[in-house]
Amino acid sequence: MLKLNNLFAKRLFSSFLDLTPILAVVLFFQIVIIRQAIPDVAQLIGGTLLIILGLSLFIQGLEQSLFPLGESMAYSFARKGSLLWLLAFAFCLGFGAAVAEPALIAVAEKAANIASTGNIIEQTQTARDSYALGLRITVALSVGFAILIGVFRIIRGWPVYYPVFCAYGCVALMTPFAPAEIIGIAYDAGGIATSTITVPLVTALGVGLATAIKGRNPMTDGFGLVVFASLTPMVFVMAYGMLI
């Protein structure tokens, strides 16, 4: 118990150090450049402490749950030797992680509200909900597809840049033909989809799979899934914009 407390105390201090540059920049511009007093010092201190605590708990949770779980499941599927089930697991993991991303949910709702205000869709709650849900499902499908292809790449031993170059080519070809209203959302979708939930799970899956397969290097083969998962949403969302 004492060891666990010491580890968490170190994690809190590490999170404080990580947050220090951001606080320093904000305080410098607030006090030196803008030359205004901080509106509520107590609220700032309290909020900062909550951020440090939340960040520490989040990272600790990743290390104790998501990373080991993703690696162990990837290792088990690889040892089981069933390609079909492994690919199905990869797709479902990518889809489930992306559809649960808080950032994706928030941005999809924001995009739906703006689309309704701009008369791109009907100005009804049903239309906004349908648009937001369609956007979320589209991005989640694209991430699931990306993880499936990424896992297949690791199994086959292909270089990481093969699927990345193909995705960039598709993005470049589709952009001139996609509706102007959807391009910005599509470009942002990749970064939104690969956030707090997706990245740890996908990274753990890739590293665990590369570790389990003989002849694969976890450093060179285990990474690279996230970049492809951030590119495919651009393609899928632009296709979604063309269809609707």
PLY file of the C-alpha trace (Angstrom):
ply
format ascii 1.0
element vertex 244
property float x
property float y
property float z
element edge 243
property int vertex1
property int vertex2
end_header
0.00 0.00 0.00
2.83 2.36 0.88
4.53 1.60 -2.44
1.32 2.38 -4.31
0.96 5.68 -2.45
4.54 6.62 -3.30
3.97 5.81 -6.97
0.82 7.94 -7.06
2.61 10.80 -5.30
5.30 10.66 -7.98
2.59 10.63 -10.62
1.00 13.74 -9.11
4.33 15.54 -9.11
4.99 14.46 -12.69
1.57 15.76 -13.78
2.31 19.06 -12.02
5.59 19.38 -13.93
3.79 18.60 -17.20
1.23 21.31 -16.50
3.74 23.94 -15.36
4.71 25.24 -18.86
1.05 25.82 -19.74
0.41 27.70 -16.51
3.57 29.73 -16.98
2.55 30.82 -20.49
-0.99 31.76 -19.42
0.17 33.70 -16.36
2.91 35.47 -18.31
0.58 36.77 -21.01
-2.15 37.59 -18.50
0.09 39.59 -16.18
2.94 40.90 -18.39
1.39 41.32 -21.84
-2.32 41.93 -21.19
-1.51 43.49 -17.77
-4.70 42.40 -16.09
-5.20 40.76 -12.75
-6.31 37.15 -12.62
-10.12 37.27 -12.16
-10.47 34.51 -9.53
-7.23 33.21 -8.04
-8.97 30.67 -5.79
-10.87 29.21 -8.74
-7.68 29.03 -10.79
-5.82 27.20 -8.04
-8.72 24.83 -7.41
-9.14 24.07 -11.09
-5.43 23.48 -11.51
-5.41 21.01 -8.64
-8.35 19.17 -10.17
-6.56 18.99 -13.53
-3.43 17.58 -11.89
-5.48 15.01 -9.97
-7.55 14.03 -13.02
-4.51 13.73 -15.27
-2.70 11.60 -12.69
-5.68 9.28 -12.23
-6.15 8.99 -15.99
-2.53 8.04 -16.67
-2.49 5.65 -13.72
-5.66 4.03 -15.02
-4.15 3.59 -18.46
-1.09 1.88 -17.05
-3.12 -0.43 -14.81
-6.01 -1.32 -17.12
-6.14 -0.34 -20.79
-2.50 -0.93 -21.72
-2.21 -4.38 -20.06
-5.68 -5.39 -21.26
-5.02 -4.43 -24.89
-1.63 -6.13 -24.95
-2.86 -9.33 -23.29
-5.87 -9.67 -25.59
-3.75 -9.06 -28.68
-1.27 -11.66 -27.45
-4.06 -14.17 -26.74
-5.63 -13.74 -30.18
-2.25 -14.06 -31.86
-1.48 -17.24 -29.94
-4.93 -18.61 -30.76
-4.03 -18.39 -34.44
-7.44 -17.30 -35.73
-6.99 -14.51 -38.27
-10.73 -13.94 -38.68
-11.36 -13.43 -34.97
-8.28 -11.24 -34.61
-9.40 -8.95 -37.44
-12.95 -8.88 -36.05
-11.57 -7.93 -32.64
-9.40 -5.19 -34.18
-12.38 -3.69 -36.04
-14.69 -3.82 -33.02
-12.02 -2.34 -30.76
-11.41 0.58 -33.11
-15.13 1.17 -33.66
-16.02 0.97 -29.97
-13.16 3.20 -28.84
-13.89 5.88 -31.45
-17.65 5.99 -30.96
-17.11 6.52 -27.22
-14.61 9.38 -27.66
-15.89 12.41 -25.70
-14.23 14.81 -28.15
-15.96 13.16 -31.11
-19.35 13.34 -29.39
-18.90 17.03 -28.59
-17.65 18.01 -32.05
-20.35 16.00 -33.83
-23.04 17.82 -31.84
-21.39 21.17 -32.57
-21.18 20.38 -36.29
-24.84 19.38 -36.32
-25.89 22.64 -34.66
-23.88 24.72 -37.13
-25.20 22.71 -40.09
-28.73 23.34 -38.88
-28.11 27.06 -38.40
-26.59 27.29 -41.89
-29.62 25.55 -43.45
-27.50 22.61 -44.58
-29.90 20.33 -42.70
-33.37 20.95 -41.31
-33.60 23.14 -38.22
-35.10 20.43 -36.04
-33.68 18.48 -33.11
-34.34 15.22 -34.96
-32.28 16.37 -37.94
-29.45 17.54 -35.70
-29.40 14.28 -33.74
-29.43 12.26 -36.95
-26.58 14.29 -38.46
-24.46 14.06 -35.31
-25.07 10.31 -34.97
-24.28 9.73 -38.64
-21.03 11.65 -38.27
-20.04 9.67 -35.17
-20.84 6.31 -36.76
-18.95 7.27 -39.93
-15.83 8.21 -37.99
-16.09 5.10 -35.81
-16.41 2.86 -38.87
-13.36 4.50 -40.41
-11.29 3.94 -37.26
-12.42 0.32 -37.06
-11.45 -0.16 -40.70
-8.08 1.51 -40.08
-7.25 -0.73 -37.12
-8.29 -3.80 -39.10
-5.94 -2.85 -41.95
-3.22 -1.92 -39.46
-3.42 -5.30 -37.74
-3.35 -7.06 -41.10
-0.25 -5.01 -41.95
1.50 -6.20 -38.80
0.60 -9.81 -39.54
1.85 -9.57 -43.12
4.93 -7.56 -42.19
4.24 -4.67 -44.57
6.01 -1.33 -44.00
3.93 1.20 -42.11
4.02 3.76 -44.91
2.09 1.59 -47.41
-1.40 2.22 -45.96
-0.44 5.77 -44.92
0.51 6.76 -48.48
-2.71 5.21 -49.82
-4.78 7.16 -47.29
-3.03 10.45 -48.12
-3.65 9.77 -51.81
-7.36 9.23 -51.19
-7.56 12.43 -49.14
-5.86 14.43 -51.90
-8.11 12.97 -54.61
-11.38 13.43 -52.72
-10.84 16.93 -51.36
-11.62 18.84 -54.62
-14.91 16.93 -55.02
-16.13 16.99 -51.43
-18.64 19.64 -50.29
-16.84 22.68 -48.89
-18.94 22.51 -45.71
-17.63 19.05 -44.82
-13.92 19.37 -45.64
-12.94 21.18 -42.44
-14.89 18.69 -40.31
-13.31 15.80 -42.20
-9.79 17.12 -41.66
-10.44 17.62 -37.95
-12.13 14.24 -37.58
-8.84 12.36 -37.60
-7.45 14.22 -34.63
-10.76 14.07 -32.80
-11.15 10.32 -33.28
-7.66 9.48 -32.04
-7.87 10.93 -28.57
-7.99 9.86 -24.93
-9.67 6.46 -25.35
-8.61 5.32 -28.80
-4.88 6.01 -28.69
-4.00 3.94 -25.58
-6.06 0.95 -26.70
-4.78 1.00 -30.28
-1.16 1.42 -29.20
-1.46 -1.44 -26.72
-3.04 -3.62 -29.41
-0.25 -2.95 -31.90
2.58 -3.46 -29.43
1.01 -6.60 -27.98
0.41 -8.10 -31.40
3.92 -7.33 -32.65
5.33 -8.87 -29.46
3.31 -12.06 -29.87
4.08 -12.69 -33.54
7.43 -14.28 -34.23
9.68 -12.18 -36.43
7.96 -8.87 -35.63
9.67 -6.02 -33.80
7.41 -4.16 -31.32
9.30 -0.92 -32.00
9.14 -0.99 -35.80
5.95 -3.01 -36.31
3.93 -2.30 -33.16
3.49 1.42 -33.74
1.90 3.17 -36.71
-1.74 2.20 -36.14
-2.70 5.60 -34.77
-1.55 7.58 -37.80
-3.64 5.45 -40.15
-6.59 5.72 -37.76
-6.26 9.51 -37.95
-6.25 9.53 -41.76
-9.18 7.24 -42.61
-11.78 9.49 -40.91
-10.90 12.20 -43.43
-11.75 9.85 -46.29
-14.91 8.46 -44.71
-16.28 11.82 -43.57
-15.76 13.39 -47.01
-17.55 10.39 -48.53
-20.31 10.87 -45.93
-20.61 14.52 -46.98
-20.85 13.58 -50.64
-23.59 11.02 -49.96
-25.83 13.22 -47.81
0 1
1 2
2 3
3 4
4 5
5 6
6 7
7 8
8 9
9 10
10 11
11 12
12 13
13 14
14 15
15 16
16 17
17 18
18 19
19 20
20 21
21 22
22 23
23 24
24 25
25 26
26 27
27 28
28 29
29 30
30 31
31 32
32 33
33 34
34 35
35 36
36 37
37 38
38 39
39 40
40 41
41 42
42 43
43 44
44 45
45 46
46 47
47 48
48 49
49 50
50 51
51 52
52 53
53 54
54 55
55 56
56 57
57 58
58 59
59 60
60 61
61 62
62 63
63 64
64 65
65 66
66 67
67 68
68 69
69 70
70 71
71 72
72 73
73 74
74 75
75 76
76 77
77 78
78 79
79 80
80 81
81 82
82 83
83 84
84 85
85 86
86 87
87 88
88 89
89 90
90 91
91 92
92 93
93 94
94 95
95 96
96 97
97 98
98 99
99 100
100 101
101 102
102 103
103 104
104 105
105 106
106 107
107 108
108 109
109 110
110 111
111 112
112 113
113 114
114 115
115 116
116 117
117 118
118 119
119 120
120 121
121 122
122 123
123 124
124 125
125 126
126 127
127 128
128 129
129 130
130 131
131 132
132 133
133 134
134 135
135 136
136 137
137 138
138 139
139 140
140 141
141 142
142 143
143 144
144 145
145 146
146 147
147 148
148 149
149 150
150 151
151 152
152 153
153 154
154 155
155 156
156 157
157 158
158 159
159 160
160 161
161 162
162 163
163 164
164 165
165 166
166 167
167 168
168 169
169 170
170 171
171 172
172 173
173 174
174 175
175 176
176 177
177 178
178 179
179 180
180 181
181 182
182 183
183 184
184 185
185 186
186 187
187 188
188 189
189 190
190 191
191 192
192 193
193 194
194 195
195 196
196 197
197 198
198 199
199 200
200 201
201 202
202 203
203 204
204 205
205 206
206 207
207 208
208 209
209 210
210 211
211 212
212 213
213 214
214 215
215 216
216 217
217 218
218 219
219 220
220 221
221 222
222 223
223 224
224 225
225 226
226 227
227 228
228 229
229 230
230 231
231 232
232 233
233 234
234 235
235 236
236 237
237 238
238 239
239 240
240 241
241 242
242 243
